Amino acid sequence: MGEEGGGCSSGPTRDLQKLKQQAMEYYRENDVPRRLEELLNSTFYLQPADVYGHLNVCSVVISTHFEVHENAPPEIAEAEVVERLDAVNTAVQWVNETITKELQGAAPSSQAEVDQVLRTFFENKVQEDKEKKELEKSVEDSTVPTLSSLMPPPPPPPPAKKKGLKQGRKDTLTEKPVRPPEPVEPVLSGSMAIGAVSLAVAKASAMLGNKPLYLRIASLKHQQEPPATLTIPLLMVSLVSCGKSLPGKLNLMKEVICIPHPGLTAKQGVAMVQQIQKHITKTMEMPSPPKAETKKGHNGGKISQQQVTGKMSHLGCLTINYDTIEQPLLLIQGICANLGLEMGTKLHLAINCAAHELMDYSKGKYEVMTGTYKHAAEMVDLYVDLVSKFPSIIALIDPFRKEDSEQWDSIYNALGSRCYIIAGTASRSISKLLEDGNISTPRSSGLIIKHTNQTTISDLVEITDLIDSNKHMAVFGSTEGESSDDSLVDLAVGLGVQFIKLGGLSRGEHVTKYNRLFTVEEELIQSGTLGTCCLLLLLPLSHE
């Protein structure tokens, strides 16, 4: 398995130039306002995979783990570009120098064996990195004593002054401090090579066996027994975004997500969401009503008249300026009523709260709207009230940080029977979940899983088995820095997850995946192997 594509006569340099040209043409044709440099910096491209002798079989593009930050300062953006480039270059080096040799002659059908080789290789790299950092630290520490010994010890802190009632009043107002954020799980630079090679092997095996990738994944999931039927996961389609990093006072809703009824096909569901999206744009483009005279620079009203920014989020959905939590939901509800779409029947909603982006650690509270702060306990009441007002909301994604375990318990007890509580960013990485064998922290109804970094196909099978055995729900999601590779649709179908979250209906990297989903659905219909999605999925049950 090598980057040079098994002895192509044109050479790697010419192949790379051809790849860049194809990428530019693709993004130009799909009207995606994204620079080629950003694409190459955020994804890892594994050129035609030499997985069986010298036969070039397939190629893979895998996204990096890096989050996309809207309106990030230039210095942060530049630092991330450097880090992404290092990750991609390291991944290419791993594939060319070691992984190719270790997998030479391996049969693509031996997915478990290949993934075990990849795991062992990665564990060795982790150990090498650990030893390197320990050596650097020991060298650094050896120079510190000579400097610190010259420094006098710091003076003891002055005793606290007691000021009677004033001191007591301060103590009374002091709130219980919030738990600091847990350390970010380290990601070893180059780790995406593991996930990319594992996927390349699965794709090669499928192509050599003359069958689609989703059937190959399903056979791995069911231990070589081909399933009689496969189902299309329920869609989670991002409709609008009004989160922390976007204009407007509302921070809470990073994504308002539409979930079409399971009785609809994927194509029908997307068409319905497209209709709603068009009406949102049309509604917001209507001329504003006359306004009373106001001072320059003020709009004189409680609600901003210009609510759509005209900007498409990297999530593939419209960004909207709103000031209250209810406004975007009332907008969608009104449009659906005009279109004759009954909320809670034809269409359900999910909210990606992205609570980890809302915490103001200086205040120890969540900033749900600009200048409006809520304690973690108050957030439970906010969510209960929101779901009571809008019963079509059947899922909340990341309603709290992972550190607020008590509130995860509270909201699950309060809403778990009528609303899915889903851990996305609040969940740990797949490798950590498999290592611990525990998916119950934080307490939730389901998890969002993604294929990135060192996650192998065998890991995906194992984690979905663990989720199924715990009667949880699996959502297969795309990463934020997404690529145009549509393999994750096949992974979701083959693994039998309940939901698939592909982002919005704009930008080529999202549209490609929706088109692949339509193709898979049509193939299953024609072969008579399309199973019926359980309607009870929209009626959350107890997961005790």
Salt bridges, closest charged atoms under 4 A:
GLU38 OE2 - ARG34 NE 3.36
ASP50 OD2 - HIS54 ND1 3.89
GLU70 OE1 - LYS311 NZ 3.05
GLU70 OE2 - HIS314 ND1 2.71
GLU80 OE2 - HIS69 NE2 3.12
GLU128 OE1 - LYS125 NZ 3.79
ASP129 OD2 - LYS133 NZ 3.31
ASP141 OD2 - LYS137 NZ 2.97
GLU175 OE2 - HIS375 NE2 3.94
GLU255 OE1 - LYS501 NZ 2.97
GLU326 OE2 - LYS389 NZ 3.56
GLU357 OE2 - LYS254 NZ 2.82
GLU357 OE2 - HIS356 NE2 3.77
GLU367 OE1 - LYS244 NZ 2.74
ASP385 OD2 - LYS389 NZ 3.39
GLU403 OE1 - ARG401 NH1 3.54
ASP404 OD1 - ARG401 NH2 3.04
ASP436 OD2 - ARG428 NH1 2.60
ASP459 OD1 - ARG119 NH2 2.65
GLU462 OE1 - ARG119 NH2 3.97
ASP465 OD1 - LYS221 NZ 2.87
ASP468 OD2 - LYS221 NZ 3.15
GLU480 OE2 - LYS254 NZ 2.77
GLU480 OE1 - HIS314 NE2 3.36
GLU482 OE2 - LYS513 NZ 3.71
ASP490 OD2 - ARG516 NH2 2.74
GLU509 OE2 - ARG34 NH1 3.33
GLU509 OE2 - ARG507 NE 3.01
GLU544 OE2 - ARG443 NH2 2.59
